[in-house]
Amino acid sequence: MSTTVENGQSTSVPNHNRQTEFAVPEVNIFETKDGYVVEAEMPGVNKSGLEITVEGQELTIVGHRNAEPVNGQALFRERRPVDYQRTFELDPAIDTAKIFAKIDQGIVTVTLPKSEKVKPRKITVD
Amino acid sequence: MNYLTRWQRPGVAWPTFGRLGSLRDEIDRLFEAPLAEFARGAQLLSGWTPALDVFEDKDNVIVKAELPGMKKDEIAVSLHDGTLSISGERKNENKFENAEVYRSERFVGRFQRTVSLPTPVAADKVSAQYKDGILTITLPKTEEAKPKQIDVKVG
């Protein structure tokens, strides 16, 4: 398997009862010998608005924007007030029980360690 | 002998497939997303244009910009002649050695945005806050620019 973490196309989820439109966050994905790291840009989301789920071999990151105070009248708007969502297919080598995430200044960093048995191992020769 | 051959345009060079793919994505996005989103998507060709909102209430002009993953000291805010300028640079951090990069969509490099303010503001009272990747700049209006209630007595 060469492409192990793939991009899911999920700009809209019709069955979602709250909201049907999502922004797709920009991501960087790295693979190291220990696992994968996904960094996603979700400005306006803090820890409480972050939902990360693993279902089967799919990782879904949802970021709900925290409510911002109303600042009077809008003169100019470019920011879209929608939540973020993106789904990735996981490499079977990932130990899904050990996935962890953090969020700092709108950047979600999800670390997906590979399970011990697939990591390269040096065998000592007696 | 035919010395004078008619000059012909070289064949239109097709972009590489990678670029073509991304252009196609951009075109798809043009029809699916609001225009502002597309304008922002055009950053692929022209650099980073952080999205911003401008609000006004009776006392302040408020500017909010999406600048995820910056450090406070990498953001510069300046005010000159009624124009607010937000600039900065996101550096390429090599966090992982010997890492294979699968996707690199996050922008790295310099950005700048300027906003013409709708009213005069008190430059010495401007404040900025950076939280959850959003920069919020509050620019108090000058006393002259604030709306005033004038009581008119009808005799």
Interface residues (C-beta under 8 A of the other chain):
Chain A: T3 T4 V5 N7 T11 A23 E26 V27 N28 I29 F30 E31 T32 K33 Y36 V37 E39 E41 M42 P43 G44 V45 N46 N66 E68 N71 G72 Q73 A74 L75 F76 R77 E78 R79 R80 D104 Q105 G106 I107
Chain B: E32 P34 A36 E37 A39 R40 A51 L52 D53 V54 F55 E56 D57 K58 N60 I62 K64 E66 L67 P68 G69 M70 K95 F96 E97 N98 A99 E100 V101 Y102 R103 S104 E105 R106 F107 V115 P118 Y130 K131 D132 G133 I134
